[in-house]
Amino acid sequence: MKKKKNTIPFVLLLMIHTALLVFTFHKNKQRKKLFVLLMSNIGVAYLFEYIVLNIFNAYTYKPKIMKKPFFDDIVGAILSQAIFVPFTAVFLTSVKIGWIGKFIGGLYFSIVELIFVRLKIFKKHWWKTIYTLILIPVYFKFSDLWNWGLNQKFRGLRVMSLFLMMMVTEANVLFLFAATRKFRFGIGKFHSWKEHFVIVPLYAIATSLMSTIILLRENTWRKKFTALLSSIVLNTFFKKIKLLRSKIHWLEFILIRIILITVYGIFRDFVFENEKEETE
């Protein structure tokens, strides 16, 4: 019963914000660009969450979805930073809501936070609700500016968008690997899951950065093959220095990388759609 009590509020918010995103995509004809904006927003939120949650332990989520508390905490963070807040940001940007609407959005998430604390499904350590009230509207405005930069076809911003799209995908896949006990990062023979979730984003960033650099100029099979080899080398290096323990068979790993790199090629075409001059 307690598990259900904890999960229901997260499920309700998931339904509300998913409906909001579906409405946003339905009303917007430039869906590829909207998808790029969404993934970029999620990427920025992930980087923020990595700092305040994974490293500085600002708060703890308790959705009671996963058995292990640390995994459960990460699931709560994913719901918050990959769905609730970014979905709202894309909606507000799409319908061109001004500062008043953004502050109302900040107030909404602040009230949700207070309710979650009262329900004991969200515990604050050093985090304060005033931070949410201030930072959420700023994040919404940041989404507007990012969207404007994409419309202006700023190359540096689009490169960053491509990187963030890859990083979000890598992070989510690596979480699934960890949740199924296929991947585990850590120094030494014995290490905690907290240590894993401090190291694994760095692995995701490194892999995404390599893939971005390789696929930036052109989306060809030769470039994809280079990206595949690079990811194999990086994975082998982490295993060699005993920072990574993997139960994934090498054929499975290669198949997964081929699928991911193919997706990254699609991401690249989304980001640089209709642009002939792809290099400076």
C-alpha positions as a Markdown table, in Angstrom:
| # | Residue | x | y | z |
|---|---|---|---|---|
| 1 | Met | 0.0 | 0.0 | 0.0 |
| 2 | Lys | 2.8 | 2.4 | 0.9 |
| 3 | Lys | 4.5 | 1.6 | -2.4 |
| 4 | Lys | 1.3 | 2.4 | -4.3 |
| 5 | Lys | 0.9 | 5.6 | -2.2 |
| 6 | Asn | 4.4 | 6.8 | -3.3 |
| 7 | Thr | 4.0 | 5.8 | -6.9 |
| 8 | Ile | 0.6 | 7.4 | -7.7 |
| 9 | Pro | 1.6 | 11.1 | -7.5 |
| 10 | Phe | 4.5 | 10.4 | -9.9 |
| 11 | Val | 2.2 | 8.5 | -12.3 |
| 12 | Leu | -0.4 | 11.3 | -12.2 |
| 13 | Leu | 2.3 | 13.9 | -13.1 |
| 14 | Leu | 3.6 | 11.6 | -15.8 |
| 15 | Met | 0.1 | 11.4 | -17.4 |
| 16 | Ile | -0.4 | 15.2 | -17.1 |
| 17 | His | 2.9 | 16.2 | -18.6 |
| 18 | Thr | 2.8 | 13.5 | -21.3 |
| 19 | Ala | -0.6 | 14.8 | -22.4 |
| 20 | Leu | 0.9 | 18.3 | -22.4 |
| 21 | Leu | 3.8 | 17.2 | -24.7 |
| 22 | Val | 1.4 | 15.3 | -27.0 |
| 23 | Phe | -0.7 | 18.5 | -27.3 |
| 24 | Thr | 2.5 | 20.5 | -28.0 |
| 25 | Phe | 3.6 | 18.3 | -30.8 |
| 26 | His | 0.1 | 18.1 | -32.3 |
| 27 | Lys | -0.1 | 21.9 | -32.5 |
| 28 | Asn | 3.4 | 22.4 | -33.8 |
| 29 | Lys | 4.2 | 21.6 | -37.5 |
| 30 | Gln | 8.0 | 21.8 | -37.0 |
| 31 | Arg | 8.2 | 18.6 | -35.0 |
| 32 | Lys | 11.8 | 17.7 | -35.8 |
| 33 | Lys | 13.0 | 21.0 | -34.4 |
| 34 | Leu | 10.7 | 20.7 | -31.5 |
| 35 | Phe | 12.2 | 17.2 | -30.8 |
| 36 | Val | 15.7 | 18.7 | -30.9 |
| 37 | Leu | 14.6 | 21.4 | -28.4 |
| 38 | Leu | 13.1 | 18.8 | -26.1 |
| 39 | Met | 16.2 | 16.6 | -26.1 |
| 40 | Ser | 18.4 | 19.7 | -25.6 |
| 41 | Asn | 16.3 | 20.7 | -22.6 |
| 42 | Ile | 16.5 | 17.3 | -21.1 |
| 43 | Gly | 20.2 | 17.2 | -21.6 |
| 44 | Val | 20.6 | 20.5 | -19.8 |
| 45 | Ala | 18.4 | 19.2 | -17.0 |
| 46 | Tyr | 20.4 | 16.0 | -16.8 |
| 47 | Leu | 23.7 | 18.0 | -16.4 |
| 48 | Phe | 22.0 | 20.1 | -13.6 |
| 49 | Glu | 20.7 | 17.0 | -11.9 |
| 50 | Tyr | 24.1 | 15.3 | -12.1 |
| 51 | Ile | 25.7 | 18.1 | -10.1 |
| 52 | Val | 23.0 | 18.7 | -7.5 |
| 53 | Leu | 21.8 | 15.1 | -7.0 |
| 54 | Asn | 24.6 | 12.7 | -8.0 |
| 55 | Ile | 27.5 | 14.8 | -6.6 |
| 56 | Phe | 26.1 | 17.1 | -4.0 |
| 57 | Asn | 23.1 | 15.0 | -2.8 |
| 58 | Ala | 20.6 | 17.9 | -2.6 |
| 59 | Tyr | 17.5 | 15.8 | -2.3 |
| 60 | Thr | 16.1 | 12.3 | -2.5 |
| 61 | Tyr | 13.2 | 11.0 | -4.6 |
| 62 | Lys | 11.1 | 8.1 | -3.3 |
| 63 | Pro | 8.7 | 7.0 | -6.0 |
| 64 | Lys | 9.0 | 3.3 | -4.8 |
| 65 | Ile | 9.3 | 2.1 | -8.4 |
| 66 | Met | 12.7 | 0.3 | -8.0 |
| 67 | Lys | 13.6 | -2.0 | -5.1 |
| 68 | Lys | 17.0 | -0.4 | -4.4 |
| 69 | Pro | 16.7 | 3.0 | -2.9 |
| 70 | Phe | 19.5 | 4.5 | -5.0 |
| 71 | Phe | 18.0 | 3.3 | -8.2 |
| 72 | Asp | 14.6 | 4.5 | -7.0 |
| 73 | Asp | 16.1 | 8.0 | -6.4 |
| 74 | Ile | 17.5 | 8.0 | -10.0 |
| 75 | Val | 14.1 | 7.0 | -11.4 |
| 76 | Gly | 12.5 | 9.9 | -9.6 |
| 77 | Ala | 15.2 | 12.2 | -11.0 |
| 78 | Ile | 14.6 | 10.9 | -14.5 |
| 79 | Leu | 10.9 | 11.5 | -14.3 |
| 80 | Ser | 11.5 | 15.0 | -13.0 |
| 81 | Gln | 14.4 | 16.1 | -15.3 |
| 82 | Ala | 13.4 | 14.1 | -18.4 |
| 83 | Ile | 9.7 | 14.5 | -18.3 |
| 84 | Phe | 8.0 | 16.9 | -15.9 |
| 85 | Val | 10.1 | 20.0 | -16.2 |
| 86 | Pro | 11.4 | 19.7 | -19.8 |
| 87 | Phe | 8.0 | 18.8 | -21.2 |
| 88 | Thr | 6.6 | 21.9 | -19.6 |
| 89 | Ala | 9.5 | 24.0 | -20.9 |
| 90 | Val | 8.9 | 22.9 | -24.5 |
| 91 | Phe | 5.1 | 23.6 | -24.1 |
| 92 | Leu | 5.7 | 27.1 | -22.8 |
| 93 | Thr | 8.3 | 27.8 | -25.5 |
| 94 | Ser | 6.0 | 26.5 | -28.2 |
| 95 | Val | 3.0 | 28.6 | -27.2 |
| 96 | Lys | 5.3 | 31.6 | -26.5 |
| 97 | Ile | 4.3 | 32.1 | -22.9 |
| 98 | Gly | 5.9 | 35.2 | -21.3 |
| 99 | Trp | 7.5 | 35.8 | -17.9 |
| 100 | Ile | 4.2 | 35.7 | -16.0 |
| 101 | Gly | 3.4 | 32.3 | -17.3 |
| 102 | Lys | 6.9 | 31.2 | -16.5 |
| 103 | Phe | 6.6 | 32.4 | -12.9 |
| 104 | Ile | 3.3 | 30.6 | -12.6 |
| 105 | Gly | 5.1 | 27.4 | -13.9 |
| 106 | Gly | 7.7 | 28.0 | -11.2 |
| 107 | Leu | 5.0 | 28.4 | -8.6 |
| 108 | Tyr | 3.3 | 25.2 | -9.8 |
| 109 | Phe | 6.5 | 23.1 | -9.5 |
| 110 | Ser | 7.2 | 24.7 | -6.1 |
| 111 | Ile | 3.8 | 23.7 | -4.8 |
| 112 | Val | 4.3 | 20.1 | -6.2 |
| 113 | Glu | 7.6 | 20.0 | -4.4 |
| 114 | Leu | 6.0 | 21.0 | -1.1 |
| 115 | Ile | 3.2 | 18.4 | -1.6 |
| 116 | Phe | 5.8 | 15.7 | -2.4 |
| 117 | Val | 7.7 | 16.6 | 0.8 |
| 118 | Arg | 4.5 | 16.4 | 2.8 |
| 119 | Leu | 3.7 | 13.0 | 1.3 |
| 120 | Lys | 7.2 | 11.9 | 2.2 |
| 121 | Ile | 8.0 | 11.0 | -1.4 |
| 122 | Phe | 10.6 | 13.7 | -1.8 |
| 123 | Lys | 13.1 | 14.6 | 0.9 |
| 124 | Lys | 15.2 | 17.8 | 0.8 |
| 125 | His | 18.7 | 17.7 | 2.3 |
| 126 | Trp | 20.2 | 21.1 | 1.6 |
| 127 | Trp | 17.8 | 22.1 | -1.2 |
| 128 | Lys | 15.3 | 24.8 | -0.6 |
| 129 | Thr | 11.9 | 25.4 | -2.4 |
| 130 | Ile | 12.9 | 29.0 | -3.1 |
| 131 | Tyr | 15.6 | 27.6 | -5.4 |
| 132 | Thr | 12.9 | 25.8 | -7.4 |
| 133 | Leu | 10.7 | 29.0 | -7.5 |
| 134 | Ile | 13.6 | 31.0 | -8.9 |
| 135 | Leu | 15.4 | 28.5 | -11.1 |
| 136 | Ile | 12.4 | 26.9 | -12.9 |
| 137 | Pro | 11.3 | 30.2 | -14.6 |
| 138 | Val | 15.0 | 30.8 | -15.6 |
| 139 | Tyr | 15.1 | 27.4 | -17.1 |
| 140 | Phe | 11.9 | 28.1 | -19.0 |
| 141 | Lys | 13.5 | 31.3 | -20.4 |
| 142 | Phe | 16.6 | 29.4 | -21.2 |
| 143 | Ser | 14.4 | 27.1 | -23.3 |
| 144 | Asp | 13.1 | 30.1 | -25.2 |
| 145 | Leu | 16.6 | 31.3 | -25.9 |
| 146 | Trp | 17.8 | 27.9 | -27.0 |
| 147 | Asn | 14.8 | 27.7 | -29.4 |
| 148 | Trp | 15.7 | 31.1 | -30.8 |
| 149 | Gly | 19.2 | 30.0 | -31.4 |
| 150 | Leu | 18.1 | 26.9 | -33.2 |
| 151 | Asn | 15.8 | 29.1 | -35.4 |
| 152 | Gln | 18.8 | 31.4 | -36.1 |
| 153 | Lys | 20.8 | 28.3 | -37.1 |
| 154 | Phe | 23.7 | 29.2 | -34.8 |
| 155 | Arg | 26.2 | 26.4 | -35.5 |
| 156 | Gly | 27.7 | 26.2 | -32.1 |
| 157 | Leu | 24.3 | 25.8 | -30.5 |
| 158 | Arg | 23.3 | 23.1 | -32.9 |
| 159 | Val | 26.5 | 21.2 | -32.3 |
| 160 | Met | 25.7 | 21.4 | -28.5 |
| 161 | Ser | 22.1 | 20.2 | -29.2 |
| 162 | Leu | 23.5 | 17.2 | -31.1 |
| 163 | Phe | 25.8 | 16.4 | -28.2 |
| 164 | Leu | 23.0 | 16.7 | -25.6 |
| 165 | Met | 20.7 | 14.5 | -27.6 |
| 166 | Met | 23.4 | 11.8 | -27.7 |
| 167 | Met | 24.2 | 12.3 | -24.1 |
| 168 | Val | 20.6 | 11.9 | -23.0 |
| 169 | Thr | 20.3 | 8.7 | -25.0 |
| 170 | Glu | 23.6 | 7.3 | -23.7 |
| 171 | Ala | 22.6 | 8.1 | -20.1 |
| 172 | Asn | 19.2 | 6.4 | -20.4 |
| 173 | Val | 20.7 | 3.3 | -22.0 |
| 174 | Leu | 23.4 | 3.1 | -19.4 |
| 175 | Phe | 20.8 | 3.4 | -16.6 |
| 176 | Leu | 19.0 | 0.4 | -18.1 |
| 177 | Phe | 22.3 | -1.5 | -18.1 |
| 178 | Ala | 22.9 | -0.7 | -14.5 |
| 179 | Ala | 19.3 | -1.5 | -13.4 |
| 180 | Thr | 19.7 | -5.0 | -15.0 |
| 181 | Arg | 23.2 | -5.4 | -13.5 |
| 182 | Lys | 24.9 | -5.5 | -16.9 |
| 183 | Phe | 27.2 | -2.4 | -16.3 |
| 184 | Arg | 28.8 | -1.2 | -13.2 |
| 185 | Phe | 31.4 | 1.6 | -12.8 |
| 186 | Gly | 33.7 | 2.0 | -9.8 |
| 187 | Ile | 37.2 | 2.2 | -8.5 |
| 188 | Gly | 38.6 | -0.9 | -6.8 |
| 189 | Lys | 37.0 | -4.3 | -6.1 |
| 190 | Phe | 34.1 | -3.0 | -3.9 |
| 191 | His | 32.2 | 0.2 | -4.6 |
| 192 | Ser | 28.7 | 1.7 | -4.1 |
| 193 | Trp | 26.0 | 2.5 | -6.6 |
| 194 | Lys | 26.5 | 6.1 | -5.6 |
| 195 | Glu | 30.1 | 5.9 | -7.0 |
| 196 | His | 28.7 | 4.3 | -10.1 |
| 197 | Phe | 26.3 | 7.1 | -10.8 |
| 198 | Val | 29.0 | 9.7 | -10.2 |
| 199 | Ile | 31.2 | 8.0 | -12.9 |
| 200 | Val | 28.7 | 6.8 | -15.4 |
| 201 | Pro | 27.6 | 10.3 | -16.6 |
| 202 | Leu | 31.3 | 11.0 | -17.4 |
| 203 | Tyr | 31.4 | 7.9 | -19.5 |
| 204 | Ala | 28.2 | 9.0 | -21.3 |
| 205 | Ile | 29.7 | 12.5 | -21.9 |
| 206 | Ala | 32.9 | 11.0 | -23.3 |
| 207 | Thr | 31.0 | 8.7 | -25.7 |
| 208 | Ser | 28.7 | 11.4 | -26.8 |
| 209 | Leu | 31.5 | 13.9 | -27.4 |
| 210 | Met | 33.3 | 11.4 | -29.6 |
| 211 | Ser | 30.2 | 10.5 | -31.6 |
| 212 | Thr | 29.4 | 14.2 | -32.0 |
| 213 | Ile | 32.9 | 15.0 | -33.3 |
| 214 | Ile | 32.9 | 12.1 | -35.7 |
| 215 | Leu | 29.4 | 12.5 | -37.1 |
| 216 | Leu | 29.4 | 16.3 | -37.2 |
| 217 | Arg | 30.7 | 16.8 | -40.7 |
| 218 | Glu | 28.7 | 14.1 | -42.4 |
| 219 | Asn | 26.4 | 11.2 | -41.7 |
| 220 | Thr | 28.0 | 8.4 | -43.7 |
| 221 | Trp | 28.6 | 4.7 | -43.1 |
| 222 | Arg | 32.3 | 5.4 | -43.0 |
| 223 | Lys | 31.8 | 7.9 | -40.2 |
| 224 | Lys | 29.4 | 5.6 | -38.4 |
| 225 | Phe | 32.0 | 2.8 | -38.6 |
| 226 | Thr | 34.6 | 5.2 | -37.1 |
| 227 | Ala | 32.2 | 6.0 | -34.3 |
| 228 | Leu | 31.6 | 2.3 | -33.7 |
| 229 | Leu | 35.3 | 1.6 | -33.4 |
| 230 | Ser | 35.8 | 4.6 | -31.1 |
| 231 | Ser | 33.1 | 3.4 | -28.7 |
| 232 | Ile | 34.7 | -0.1 | -28.7 |
| 233 | Val | 38.1 | 1.4 | -27.9 |
| 234 | Leu | 36.6 | 3.6 | -25.1 |
| 235 | Asn | 34.7 | 0.7 | -23.6 |
| 236 | Thr | 37.8 | -1.5 | -23.8 |
| 237 | Phe | 39.9 | 1.2 | -22.1 |
| 238 | Phe | 37.5 | 1.6 | -19.2 |
| 239 | Lys | 37.5 | -2.2 | -18.7 |
| 240 | Lys | 41.3 | -2.3 | -19.0 |
| 241 | Ile | 41.8 | 0.2 | -16.2 |
| 242 | Lys | 39.2 | -1.8 | -14.2 |
| 243 | Leu | 36.8 | 1.2 | -13.9 |
| 244 | Leu | 34.1 | -0.8 | -15.7 |
| 245 | Arg | 32.6 | -4.2 | -15.1 |
| 246 | Ser | 30.4 | -5.5 | -17.9 |
| 247 | Lys | 28.4 | -8.6 | -18.3 |
| 248 | Ile | 27.4 | -7.8 | -21.8 |
| 249 | His | 28.8 | -10.1 | -24.5 |
| 250 | Trp | 30.9 | -8.3 | -27.0 |
| 251 | Leu | 28.5 | -9.2 | -29.9 |
| 252 | Glu | 25.6 | -7.7 | -27.9 |
| 253 | Phe | 27.7 | -4.6 | -27.2 |
| 254 | Ile | 28.5 | -4.1 | -30.9 |
| 255 | Leu | 24.8 | -4.6 | -31.9 |
| 256 | Ile | 23.7 | -2.1 | -29.3 |
| 257 | Arg | 26.4 | 0.4 | -30.5 |
| 258 | Ile | 25.3 | 0.0 | -34.1 |
| 259 | Ile | 21.7 | 0.8 | -33.2 |
| 260 | Leu | 22.7 | 3.8 | -31.1 |
| 261 | Ile | 25.0 | 5.2 | -33.8 |
| 262 | Thr | 22.3 | 4.8 | -36.4 |
| 263 | Val | 20.0 | 6.8 | -34.1 |
| 264 | Tyr | 22.7 | 9.4 | -33.7 |
| 265 | Gly | 22.9 | 9.7 | -37.5 |
| 266 | Ile | 19.2 | 10.5 | -37.5 |
| 267 | Phe | 19.7 | 13.0 | -34.7 |
| 268 | Arg | 22.4 | 14.7 | -36.7 |
| 269 | Asp | 20.0 | 15.0 | -39.7 |
| 270 | Phe | 17.3 | 16.5 | -37.5 |
| 271 | Val | 19.7 | 19.1 | -36.1 |
| 272 | Phe | 21.2 | 20.1 | -39.5 |
| 273 | Glu | 18.0 | 19.6 | -41.5 |
| 274 | Asn | 17.9 | 21.7 | -44.8 |
| 275 | Glu | 21.4 | 23.0 | -44.3 |
| 276 | Lys | 23.8 | 22.6 | -47.2 |
| 277 | Glu | 26.8 | 24.2 | -45.6 |
| 278 | Glu | 27.4 | 21.9 | -42.6 |
| 279 | Thr | 30.9 | 23.0 | -41.9 |
| 280 | Glu | 32.4 | 26.4 | -41.5 |
